Structure formats: C-alpha cells, structure tokens
Amino acid sequence: MENFEYFAPDSLDALPGLLSRKRERTMVLAGGTDLLDMLKERIVKPEKVINLKGIAGLKGIQHGEGVRIGALTTIAEIAADAGLKREYTVLAQAARSIATPQLRNMGTLGGNLCQRPRCWYFRGREYVCLKKGGSKCFAPEGLNKYNAIIGGGPSFIVHPSDSAPALQALQATVHTFGPQGEDSIPMDEFFELPIDNLRAENVLEPNEIITAVSIPKPAPGTRSAYIKFREKQSLDFAISSVAAVLEMEGSRVRDLRIVLGGVAPIPWRSQVAEDELRGKKLSDETIRRAAEAAVSEAQPLSQNRYKITLTRNLVARTLRQLAAQG
C-alpha cells in the first residue's frame, strides 16, 4: 500500500481538525475489513487514515424506547443481542448473514453501511470506471452478472450492505458528526443513486462520520424477516436479498416496508410491492402480486435477468415466512 499518516484521536472534538473536505485525502478506519483491502489493492491512496476505535461513546447497544446502536458496535454483537433478535428480528438476521464469524467480529455497523461497491470494475486497478473518475461504466457492455437490475445508470453498481436494507425497513435514523456538530438523517435519505452522486454512495460529507443508528420501537404486532441469496453460502455478498417489516392488525397488514438488497445501487424500497399488501390479508394471491410488483421496475442487463426471478421468489418466500407467524 501507499504511505499515509496515521492518527488515533480519543475524542470527537479532535476529528474536525483531522478530516479533510477532499474525499480522497483522508479516510477513516472502523473495523477495517473494507478499507484495508482497498488500501492494499491501491484502489484508494489517502494521505491520512484516522482510526476511530479510541473514541469513547461510539460503541454499544442501548435499549429503551427504541434502540440506539453505536457506529463501532461489531456485526457479531448485533447478531447476538437478545433484544434485537426479539424486537428487531430483521436486523439480527441481516447481521448474522454477513460474511464469516471472523469478519463479523471485526466489522462494524458504521463500516457496513459505508462500505464501497464490490463491482469488479470498481475494484480492479486496471479499470478507471465512472465511480473512479473515468468516462464510462464498463458493466453494461461487459461482465454484469452481479450488477443492478433496478435504479442503475449511469453506474450499475449494487449496494453491498446487508444491514442497510434491514435498517431502512425499520425506519432507522443515522446520527452523524462533523465540523458543524451533530446531525440526524433518516435512513430513507441517507443513500444516493449514481445519477445524483457518482463518487459516493451516501450523503455523508468527506469530513463527517456516523456515530450511531437509532431505531424506533416497533408497533405491537410487528413481524420482520431478512432473507438473502448468495453463491457461497458461508461468506458471500447478497446477489439478492429482502428485508420486510409488517405491522399486523389481526389478520390484515396495517402497514409495511419492503426493502431489496443486491439489486440496485442503493437499498431499494419497493413501495409498489407494499401497495399490493397494505390493508389486506397475507393470502397466496396477495403475496404473489406483491412479489410480481417488487420486480416490475427491473431493467436487467445482458447477463443478470435471472435476478428478476430470484428476487420475485425471495420476496414471496419472505412474506410466506411472515404469514406463517400468525
């Protein structure tokens, strides 16, 4: 890797003086499972790396009227937390699906939300794609088996996070810190499509960090689940995934949120699928219609049309699983 300066501040107050307004110059280290790979492959060449692990207050799970999870809380801690398993099942299941036990012990929630795309054109040093300041996305004319089928263009990356669809389905809020102090951003507004922001995947400024994520307490009768399909069952990223949170009123769906992962440049909330179920019973027919609606916006590339069938089936499987909990 290229040489860089290393800093390990012990307080948030020290950060604004260390972070740069230029994204490529300064990068932050949380768990390191993504950044260290990018440094070793020379995909990024920062002048400074700032280790956040010594900053107090960025770790831990606090239950109350809802839950607050520090950005440095490990994925393993989230997957194992009894309160999250019970009330925020979709998040605990998503966390458990991430990578390997070793990586879950190192990786953090903040890092999982902010990890960069896994598209091999972005990760390959020999390609200067749109995401790296080049003039084109190579996926439409190249190897695009794993790329976006919804919301793609001009770059056809998919967002790699498993925790992000679950948190968006739970109506979470991201808490941040930067030169202007603290801020809060609804998860629905945190991620950005390539058409709006080519060089980054979220609205964080280069000199801002995530400090925590908070989730409101689920309404009585809420059911949730996360289902993920991957090629290597032990460790791989999602080819397609579904996070679903349903608020039930008797046998009917009072309200719900369905968010797809692995198929779009951001966690993709499928409001058209939600509309097929809101106020209705979870019957075979309504589930079928919701699953069809979830992929109605798909525009596949030459090698990833299979993702339409896969995602449709995952949506139906997730909803049938939740229907069986009644």
HUPEDA-V953187 format. One record per residue. RES is the residue in one small letter. NEAR is the number of other ideal C-beta (glycine too) atoms within 12 Angstrom. Layout:
# HUPEDA-V953187
res = <RES RES>
near = <NEAR NEAR>
This chain:
# HUPEDA-V953187
res = <m e n f e y f a p d s l d a l p g l l s r k r e r t m v l a g g t d l l d m l k e r i v k p e k v i n l k g i a g l k g i q h g e g v r i g a l t t i a e i a a d a g l k r e y t v l a q a a r s i a t p q l r n m g t l g g n l c q r p r c w y f r g r e y v c l k k g g s k c f a p e g l n k y n a i i g g g p s f i v h p s d s a p a l q a l q a t v h t f g p q g e d s i p m d e f f e l p i d n l r a e n v l e p n e i i t a v s i p k p a p g t r s a y i k f r e k q s l d f a i s s v a a v l e m e g s r v r d l r i v l g g v a p i p w r s q v a e d e l r g k k l s d e t i r r a a e a a v s e a q p l s q n r y k i t l t r n l v a r t l r q l a a q g>
near = <18 18 12 23 17 20 26 19 27 18 17 30 17 20 33 23 17 34 32 26 15 15 29 21 21 31 39 43 35 37 37 28 31 36 32 24 21 30 23 16 20 18 33 32 22 30 21 29 32 35 29 38 27 21 31 17 22 36 26 23 35 20 20 13 12 24 34 31 44 30 41 36 40 37 43 27 28 45 35 19 27 16 24 38 23 17 28 42 35 48 49 37 33 47 43 28 38 47 37 19 18 16 30 32 22 26 40 45 49 46 40 45 50 40 40 33 42 30 37 25 31 38 28 23 17 15 23 17 33 29 35 32 16 19 14 21 32 29 37 25 15 22 19 29 24 38 43 42 39 37 30 35 24 24 40 43 45 48 46 43 49 50 55 48 52 51 48 44 47 46 34 41 28 38 33 35 34 28 21 11 15 21 23 21 30 23 36 25 22 35 39 25 27 32 19 19 23 26 25 29 35 34 27 31 24 28 25 34 42 45 39 37 46 32 40 23 20 31 21 12 21 31 34 42 38 48 39 40 32 25 17 13 13 14 20 23 32 43 33 44 47 52 52 50 44 44 29 28 20 14 17 21 35 24 26 46 39 47 52 54 50 46 49 47 44 40 46 42 37 41 22 24 41 31 22 30 40 26 20 26 23 35 20 14 17 30 34 22 26 42 35 25 28 46 36 22 24 30 23 29 30 17 18 33 20 24 38 26 23 34 46 33 24 40 46 35 28 48 46 27 25 36 29 13 19 19>
